[in-house]
Amino acid sequence: MLKEIPLRYPALLVLLASAAPAVAQWSSDASINLALADAGGDQVQSKIRTLPDGSSYVSWFDNQTGGYDVRLQRLSAGGVEQWAHGGVLLADRSYSSTVDYDLRVDAQGNALVAFNDDRVATDQITVVKVGAGGGVLWTVRVSSGSAFKANPHLCVLSDGAIAAGWTEGSGYRLQRLSPEGVPLLASPLNVVETGRSLTMNDLAPGLSGAVMVSYTRPTGGFNTPKHIYAQSYTSAGAAAWATPRAVFDGGSLQFGSFPPIVADGAGGAVFAWYNTGGTRPALVQHLRADGTEVFAHNGVALSTDTTLIHTDPSAAYDPATGVIYASWTVSNQLQSQWGWRAQAVSPAGARSWTDAGRQLLPLSANQKSFARAVADGHGMIASCFDARGPVSGVVLAAGVDEEGALRWSPATLEACSVVSGKSRLEAAWNGTTALLAWGDGRHDGGDIYIQNVNPDGTLGPSAPPCTADFNGDGFVDFFDYDDFVSCFETGACPPGRTADVNGDDFVDFFDYDDFVTQFEAGC
């Protein structure tokens, strides 16, 4: 008599069976990307933030009625718009140009958006919290006064509070908000230095409710070298480090460059930038929560090739391995030819893919720009714009494994094959696929398009997981067999897996037999 073991999660199966199937909207055709914002006028400066369930928020500025209004949309993991097409209007503004802004997601799955706001008498910084259903939960103006304000940034902290920072006047300011939007500091922290103009770059969560601030600090006046500094502030708004940390002070940032940082999940952050002086390398640094540098001072060069100019590095961090992945563009000294490279930097600061870096595309007359990187658990997915004329181009992607080998054939994929004006490529990882969003002029002044890129180099809905790869590590080996037997005998299964291989609602010998058959076949 065969042993039948009832499934341990029958309620979940009932829920899955009763759920209405949603048609995935990710396109499998590189010439037909998902048009997220395609109203009249121009839509620009998209940002993507993903949630643990694979869904995502995308924000942008919308100029269809003038003023570059702030809009937000939510997408399911399959690329289905969750709100009305065109998203939710968060602010009807009157600006004729734009500056940077920020989009973040809190632990409850709400979106947080910070932006410049001219709906009052003087320009201010506003933070809006939006629920998963598209409703605005609260709106808070965190600034006051008539001084110049720009580049607002947000960070959800380890104690649940929200840090909001921005450039104001000749320094930067910082405020903390409760999850309900109540200011927690009596007035925003005001950081200034005599004779210098400090500009906010980005924020990252520290430990115990602290926040790490990255900012640009010139050595003197407007035209002096510009360096990257960092400081951490406690939940009370006090400086956590005795002195700010000089992350980069050996050359100069490009004017107008405000490099973002990547949180490491342990209170520290990864920095990526390029030096306009000397051999003009692209560099990375890892700063711990206590402000100590993981790598040598002034960072690790992503490539030792001094014959090229290295620009626009984008870093991604794999917290499971401590590896930093980076993608950047290169050019010859005349800046008449451009290429594309990638690198992995070990936790010890070693360049893993040769000292020159992995070549994704050789030098050619097609200019490369907006290089981006996401870590996908098995290496990285890199992306960039590839020009096809002075103001037009396509979107490329490339997969690189942990050892630096190119994973796809051909090595690069056109995520968007439509030759048109492109602007501000953004990239994110939603747990199963990379999401790319950009401004696109294929129809008018500019729309926002989005496309997914799967780890296997395909577009559109991803292939179902290989049953024999029971632990989901991308390989079929003895560990999968061992994990299946443990799951079969004890019910202790890897996330997202069940021993009911044949799906008949019972775990029995037939499931064991089916698994062995698939294990031997390798799928």
Secondary structure, DSSP 8 states (H G I E B T S, - for coil): ----EE-S-HHHHHHHHHS--------S-TTS-EEEE--SSBEEEEEEEE-TTS-EEEEEEE-TTSB-EEEEEEE-TTS-BSSSTT-EEEE---BSS----EEEE-TTS-EEEEEEE-SSSS-EEEEEEE-TTS-EEEEEE---SSS-EEEEEEEE-TTS-EEEEEEETTEEEEEEE-TTS-B-SSS-EEE-BTTB--EEEEEEE-STT-EEEEEEEESSSTTS-EEEEEEEE-TTS-BSSSS-EEEE-SS---TT----EEE-SSS-EEEEEE-SSTT--EEEEEE-TTS-BSSSTT-EES---TTSEEEEEEEEEETTTTEEEEEEEEE-TTSS-EEEEEEEE-TTS-BSSTTT-EEEEEEESS-EEEEEEEE-SSEEEEEEEEEEETTEEEEEEEEEETTS-B-SSSSEEEEEEEEE-EEEEEEEE-SSSEEEEEEE-SSSSBEEEEEEE-TTS--SS-----TT-TT-SS--SHHHHHHHHHHHHH----TT--S-TT-SSEESHHHHHHHHHHHHHT-
